């Protein structure tokens, strides 16, 4: 079979799947380490504005739906799986668009990391705690950080795309 010079959709997808896998793996390794080193609720100050703390989130971002009666776990797991499948579709179609695909791969890795938690534990493990003058940002994890970075890059990609179109 002769090489046509054009990459297949699978070749376009492979590097982004690799990045997503690295994000999900890093997320899971850090969560396992915190689970082994900390008891639930332990707070370990690292700097004047940053703590490590072991907490569980049964809801979505900022503990949205955390107080619901239990249905939210299956709902949020399904949303994570459907979002991941849609991102795979987008990556297969647009894998040559580097910034867009980087953003999607980060979001995919984060979504997979949190879906693993929901399936394995029934909650998401959070451990990063930023605070300032008594105000605490809701605890988060590596997966959440990747999702936020990916979403920020999606916005940047769109702004650059609009600018180029002018």
Secondary structure, 3 states (H helix, E strand, C coil): CCCCCCCCHHHHHHHHHHHHHHHHHHHHHHHHHHHHHCCCCCEEECCCCEEEEEEEECCCHHHCCCCCCCHHHHHHHHHHHHHHHHHHHHHHHHCCCHHHHHHHHHHHHHHHHHHHHHHHHCCEEEEEEEEECCEECCCECHHHHHHHHHHHHHHHHHHHHHHHHC
